[in-house]
Amino acid sequence: MPWHPQAPPKKLPIDLAVVDTADGRWLVAIETITETGGTANLLLGIILEQSIDNERIRMRKLSMIVNAHEAHEPDRGPNLLARIRTWIEATQGDGFLDLTQRSS
């Protein structure tokens, strides 16, 4: 199987998940995964896509740093998606989200 440099080395539970927001539905597509801080954290390049109509799609880019264990744990997926949802609703355009600090 050929190696594609753009393809993530491993699929994460949140890849291709759908997030419902106050502004509609968004598809979360992981474009890149890079290990940072040794192997403790992952820097994710995420494309957020929202269908406007049959011919147009709105796209936003989100760079997100997350604990590697948390990113691979299926049980943590809903929490990560909730944090992405909050970011989508609170911001416009592209941006960065640091999830390495635990929320209480």
C-alpha positions as a Markdown table, in Angstrom:
| # | Residue | x | y | z |
|---|---|---|---|---|
| 1 | Met | 0.0 | 0.0 | 0.0 |
| 2 | Pro | 1.6 | 3.4 | -1.0 |
| 3 | Trp | 2.3 | 5.9 | 1.7 |
| 4 | His | 0.6 | 9.3 | 1.4 |
| 5 | Pro | 2.4 | 12.1 | 3.3 |
| 6 | Gln | -1.0 | 13.9 | 3.9 |
| 7 | Ala | -2.6 | 10.9 | 5.5 |
| 8 | Pro | -2.6 | 10.6 | 9.3 |
| 9 | Pro | -0.5 | 7.7 | 10.5 |
| 10 | Lys | -3.3 | 6.4 | 12.7 |
| 11 | Lys | -7.0 | 7.1 | 12.7 |
| 12 | Leu | -8.3 | 8.8 | 15.8 |
| 13 | Pro | -11.8 | 8.3 | 17.3 |
| 14 | Ile | -12.8 | 11.9 | 16.5 |
| 15 | Asp | -11.9 | 11.7 | 12.8 |
| 16 | Leu | -14.9 | 12.1 | 10.5 |
| 17 | Ala | -17.2 | 12.8 | 13.5 |
| 18 | Val | -20.1 | 15.2 | 13.1 |
| 19 | Val | -20.5 | 18.1 | 15.6 |
| 20 | Asp | -23.9 | 19.8 | 16.0 |
| 21 | Thr | -23.5 | 23.5 | 16.9 |
| 22 | Ala | -25.8 | 26.4 | 17.2 |
| 23 | Asp | -24.6 | 27.3 | 13.7 |
| 24 | Gly | -25.3 | 23.9 | 12.1 |
| 25 | Arg | -23.5 | 20.6 | 11.6 |
| 26 | Trp | -19.7 | 20.4 | 11.1 |
| 27 | Leu | -17.6 | 17.5 | 9.9 |
| 28 | Val | -14.4 | 17.0 | 11.8 |
| 29 | Ala | -11.7 | 15.7 | 9.4 |
| 30 | Ile | -8.2 | 15.1 | 10.8 |
| 31 | Glu | -5.7 | 16.1 | 8.1 |
| 32 | Thr | -2.4 | 15.7 | 9.9 |
| 33 | Ile | -1.1 | 14.2 | 13.2 |
| 34 | Thr | 2.3 | 15.2 | 14.6 |
| 35 | Glu | 3.9 | 14.0 | 17.8 |
| 36 | Thr | 5.1 | 16.8 | 20.1 |
| 37 | Gly | 6.7 | 16.9 | 23.5 |
| 38 | Gly | 8.3 | 13.5 | 23.0 |
| 39 | Thr | 5.2 | 11.4 | 22.4 |
| 40 | Ala | 3.1 | 12.9 | 25.2 |
| 41 | Asn | 1.1 | 15.2 | 23.0 |
| 42 | Leu | -0.3 | 15.3 | 19.4 |
| 43 | Leu | -0.6 | 18.4 | 17.2 |
| 44 | Leu | -3.7 | 17.8 | 15.0 |
| 45 | Gly | -4.4 | 19.6 | 11.8 |
| 46 | Ile | -8.2 | 19.5 | 11.5 |
| 47 | Ile | -10.4 | 20.6 | 8.7 |
| 48 | Leu | -13.9 | 21.5 | 9.7 |
| 49 | Glu | -16.5 | 21.3 | 6.9 |
| 50 | Gln | -20.1 | 22.6 | 6.9 |
| 51 | Ser | -22.4 | 22.0 | 4.0 |
| 52 | Ile | -24.1 | 25.3 | 3.0 |
| 53 | Asp | -26.2 | 23.8 | 0.2 |
| 54 | Asn | -25.8 | 21.1 | -2.5 |
| 55 | Glu | -23.0 | 23.1 | -4.2 |
| 56 | Arg | -21.1 | 25.0 | -1.5 |
| 57 | Ile | -19.1 | 24.0 | 1.6 |
| 58 | Arg | -17.8 | 26.3 | 4.3 |
| 59 | Met | -14.3 | 25.2 | 5.6 |
| 60 | Arg | -12.4 | 26.2 | 8.6 |
| 61 | Lys | -8.9 | 25.0 | 9.8 |
| 62 | Leu | -8.2 | 24.2 | 13.4 |
| 63 | Ser | -4.8 | 23.3 | 14.8 |
| 64 | Met | -5.3 | 21.5 | 18.1 |
| 65 | Ile | -2.8 | 20.2 | 20.7 |
| 66 | Val | -4.0 | 17.3 | 22.8 |
| 67 | Asn | -2.7 | 14.6 | 25.1 |
| 68 | Ala | -1.8 | 11.6 | 22.9 |
| 69 | His | -3.4 | 9.1 | 25.2 |
| 70 | Glu | -6.6 | 11.1 | 25.4 |
| 71 | Ala | -6.7 | 11.5 | 21.6 |
| 72 | His | -6.5 | 7.7 | 21.1 |
| 73 | Glu | -9.0 | 6.8 | 23.8 |
| 74 | Pro | -12.5 | 6.3 | 22.4 |
| 75 | Asp | -14.2 | 7.2 | 25.7 |
| 76 | Arg | -12.6 | 10.7 | 25.5 |
| 77 | Gly | -14.0 | 11.4 | 22.1 |
| 78 | Pro | -17.2 | 13.0 | 23.2 |
| 79 | Asn | -15.2 | 15.4 | 25.5 |
| 80 | Leu | -12.9 | 16.4 | 22.7 |
| 81 | Leu | -15.8 | 17.0 | 20.4 |
| 82 | Ala | -17.5 | 19.1 | 23.0 |
| 83 | Arg | -14.4 | 21.3 | 23.3 |
| 84 | Ile | -14.3 | 21.6 | 19.5 |
| 85 | Arg | -18.0 | 22.5 | 19.5 |
| 86 | Thr | -17.4 | 25.2 | 22.1 |
| 87 | Trp | -14.5 | 26.6 | 20.0 |
| 88 | Ile | -16.6 | 26.6 | 16.8 |
| 89 | Glu | -19.4 | 28.5 | 18.5 |
| 90 | Ala | -17.1 | 31.0 | 20.2 |
| 91 | Thr | -14.8 | 31.9 | 17.2 |
| 92 | Gln | -14.9 | 32.9 | 13.6 |
| 93 | Gly | -12.4 | 31.7 | 11.0 |
| 94 | Asp | -9.4 | 29.5 | 11.6 |
| 95 | Gly | -7.5 | 29.0 | 14.9 |
| 96 | Phe | -5.7 | 27.1 | 17.5 |
| 97 | Leu | -6.9 | 25.1 | 20.5 |
| 98 | Asp | -4.7 | 23.8 | 23.3 |
| 99 | Leu | -6.4 | 20.9 | 25.2 |
| 100 | Thr | -3.3 | 19.8 | 27.1 |
| 101 | Gln | -4.5 | 21.8 | 30.1 |
| 102 | Arg | -7.2 | 19.8 | 31.9 |
| 103 | Ser | -10.5 | 21.6 | 32.3 |
| 104 | Ser | -12.3 | 21.1 | 35.6 |
